[in-house]
């Protein structure tokens, strides 16, 4: 069921609740002040959001097929909806329920049965806050452009340093990072967290600057002793990147240390298994291997996408997280667009 009111009021509220009577109550409370969009089907809400401007969402939790937590998490993983404030409206009143709501990105939590005055006050407050946040965000973006440029320049230098003596082309690390960010969002990471991973991923091989040229440039298969030295680039990279101690470089250090671990425990440096490996590193592992397969190297031709996908699928549950592999394969069209986009940029990067 989807109901809308076609008024010319300034703000539009989307109410999502599987009980029609609850929608009617909320409509009665808010209709005099706001445009109201309503649906009993959480999945239908995404169609509304894709076609109309929504300023705030009132969201039930206990719904069939897709609960409110899942809806909110999906909203926060989409750049088009991530900034829309979400207020949970639920009969679930435990503190744990409220905390879970805040953890997935809600700005407030109202318990049922609702109090009309409280609903009006909370909606008004969060609409004003969201408006202020938008204005502040624009101002902050202008103020930190130079800082961001400096930070990203440092990231580029560290990323390039890790591959300075390697046979990778420069564009590899940035294209791989774009793949990783796309997979993170497919895995319902927030837009902000996926962006941080995109900046962290290019630094995954920073530790190679601590490995001798004799090993990095060896025109042959490495000996067992040399391979053990090569494996230390993960630990070296972690040590270097941990010095900064902020959100971005902490994530970069994590990825550097664990991106060669494998789901079945056969990776390095610690032989971690399954979810012992941080999700950031599991994501980067797939993106890194996929891009290495599909790029041309002096010693090999680029693999066709289908062959690379087949390899990734065959390594599900062995090298790669079996829950991430189908998500990655389902992104084929998006990955092609990313690859094409970076090919256009490659002349300026290499």
N, C-alpha and C positions, 0 to 999 in steps of 0.2 A: 504494500500500500504506500503510495507517495501522494502527499497533499502539499500544495503550495498556495501562498496568498500573494497576489500580484499588486503590491502597494508600492509607493515611491518613498518609503521610509529610508533613513540613512544606512542602517545596518541590517544585515540578514543573519538570522540564527537558523542553524540546521539542528533539528531534534531527531535522534535515532533511538527508538525504543520498540521492542517487538510487541508491546501491548498497546493497541489503538486507543484505549481509554486513557493511558498515560500521556499519549500524544495530545489528546483533546484537552487534558488538564493543563499541559504546558502551553498549548496554543492560547488557551483562555487567559493565562497569566501574562503572556508576552505580546499578544497580537496588537495591542493598542500602541506599542512603542517600536516594534520591529517587524520587518518582513520575516515570515516564518516558512521554512521548508521542513517537511517531515517525511520520515519513512520508517516502516517496520522492518525493513530488510537491510542489514548492515552493508551487504555487497552493493545494493542499489545506491547507497550513499556516495560511493566513489564515482558513479555516473553523474550524480548531482554536482559533486565537487569539480568534476572535469568540465562541466558546461556552464557553471554559474559561480559568481563571486560569493563566497561564504566568509563571514567575519568571525563567527564563533560557533562551536559545536557543543551541544548538550548530549551526552552519550550514556546510555544504559550499559551495564556490565553483563548481566546474565541474559544472554540471547542464544538461540540455537544456531548451529553451523559456525558462527564466528562471534566470539564474545567481545566485549568492549575493549579489553586489554589488547587483543589482537588487532582490532580496528585502529586503536590509537597508535600502536607500534608501526603499523603500515603507513598511517598518515605522517608520522614523524620521519619515516624513511624516504618520503617523496618530497623533492625540492618545491613542488607546486603547493603542497599542503602543510609542510613542516612548521610554518609560522602561525598557523591558525590555532588559537587557544582552544583547548578541549577541557570541558568540565564534566566529570563523571557524576551521574545522577543514579543512585543505586540504593537498594534496600540492604545491601551488604555494608555493615557499619563497623566491622572490626578494624582496629588500627592497622593490622597487616594488609587488609584490603585497600585501605587508603594509601598506605605506603607503596603498594604495588602500582596503584594508579599514578602516583607521582613518579615512580621509577620509569614508567613507560612514556612519560612526557606530559601528563595532564597538569593543568595549572590550579585546579581546585576539585573539591569533592563534596557533593551535596547528598545527604541521605534522604530516603523516602520514609514516610510520606513527606512531600515537600511543603515548605512554607512559602507562599507566594512572595511575601516581602523579601525574604532571604534570596530567593531565586532572582528577583529583579535587581537586588543590590549586587549580587555576585556577577551577574551578566554585565551590568553597567560598569562595574569596577574593572573587569578583565577586558572589556572592549576599550576602555580608556587606556589601560596599561599597554594593550597591544598596539594602540595607535601611537603611544609615546615610544614604545620599543621600536616601531618602524622608523620613526623620526630619528631616534638615537642611533639606530643601526646605520642609517645613511650618513650621519655625521661622523660616527666612528670609522666607517669605511673610508671616508675622505681623509681622516686624520692618520690612519695607520697604513696608508698605501706605501709610503716610503719604508716603514718598518717591515711590512710584508715583503716588499721587493728585496730588502737586505736579507731577510730570513730565507726567502726562497733562493736567492743567489748563493747563500751558504749551503743550502741543501743541494743545489745543482753542482757546486764544487765538490762536495763530499761524494755525491753520486758518481760524478765523473772520475774522481780520484780512485774510487774502488774499481773502476774499469780501465784505468789509464794504460795498464800493461796487458789488457785483455784483448781478445779478438772481437768482443761485442761492438756493434755500432752504437754511437751515442744515443740514438733514439730509442734503443731497446729498453732502457731503464724507465723512460717516461711513458712509453706505450704500455709496458708491463704494469706500471703504477695505475694507469687508467683502467686496465683490465681488473686490477685488484679492487679499485674503488667501486667499479660497477658490480662486481661480485659481492662486495660488502653490503651495498644497498639492496641487492637481491636477497641477501641474508638478513634484511631488516635492520641493518645498522642505521643510525640516524644520519642525516645528510652531513652534519658537522663531523661526526666520527669517521664517516667514509672519506671526507675531504682530508682529515688528518692522516688517515692511512695512505691516501694518495701521495701526500708529501713525505711520509715516512718510508714508504716502500723503495724509492730510488736509492736509499742509503743502505740497502740490505747487504751489499758486498763491500762496504767501507773498509772492513778488516783486511781486504786483499792488499792494502798499502803496506801491511806488515809482513807480507810474504815475498820472498826473494824472486828476482827476475828469472833466475835459473829454473825455478819451479813453475812460475806463472807462464813463462814462454817456452817451456820444454816442448820440442817438436816430436814428442813421443808420449806413450802411456807412462804415467808416473809410477815410480816404484812404491811399494807399500810404505816405506819410510817417508817418502816425499808426500804421499797422500795423507799421512797422519799430520804432517806439517801444514798441508793445504787446508785440512779440516779446521785448523786453529783460526782461520780467518773469521769464523763465526764468533769465537770468544774475543778476538782482538777488536772486531767491530763493535761488540757489545761494550767492551771496556772504554773505547773511544767515545761512543755516543752517549753513554751513561753520565759523562761528565757534565752535560748541560742541565740535567735534572728538571726538565719541564715536560709537559704533556706530549708534545710532538717528539722530542728526542728520546723520551722514555719508551714511546711506542716504537720508534726506529731501532732502539737498542734491543727491544724484545724481538722484533722481526729479524734483525741481524743474527741474533743468537740461535733462533729456533727454525729458520726457514729451510734448513736441510734435514730436520726431523721428519720421520715418515709415520703414517698412521699405524703401521704394523710393528713399529718399534725398531726398524732396521736402519734408521737414519742416524745423524750425528748432530751435535757433539755428545748428547747424553742418552740417546736411545729411548727417548720418550715415546709413549704409545697413546693413540686415540686423543681424547680430550685433555690429556696431560699437556698436549701441545697447545699453546694459545691460539685462539681462532684467527688472530691477525696473521700469524705465521702460516697457518693452514691455508688461508686465502692467498697469501703471496706465493706460496709454493706452487699452487695451481697456475696462477698468472705467469709466474716466472718460467716454468717448464713449457707452458703453452706458447709463450712468445718465443722462447729459444727454438722450439720445433718449427714454428712458422716463419722464422726469419732466415735469410740466406747468410751463410758463413763462408769463409775461404775454403773450408773443408767439406761443405755440404750445400745442397740446394734447399730452399724453403719447402717444408712439407705443406701439401694442400690442407685446408682447414679440416676436411672430413677425416683425413688420416690422423691429424693431431687430436681431434675430438675422440677418435677411436682409441688412441693411446691413453688419453686422460681417463676414458671410461674403463679401459682394461686395468688401469692402476687404482681404480676405486676400491677402497678397503685395504690396499697395499701401501702405495705411496700417499694417496690422497684421502681426505675425509669423505666417506661415502654419502654424507648428507649434502656436501657442497658440490660434488660432481654433477648431479642432475640439474642443479640450478645454473651451473656454469654452461652446460651444454644447451640449456634452454635459452641462453643469451646469444645465440649464434648471430642473429641479425645485428644486435647491438655491438658485438665484438668486431664484426666486419666494418661497421661505421667508425669505430674507434681506430681500427687499423688504417682505414682510408684517410682519416683525419690526420693521423700522425705521419703518414707517408707524404702528405701535402706539406707538413711542417719540417720534414727531415732535412731539407736543404739548409734551413736556418740553424738547425741544432748540431748537425755533424760537422 
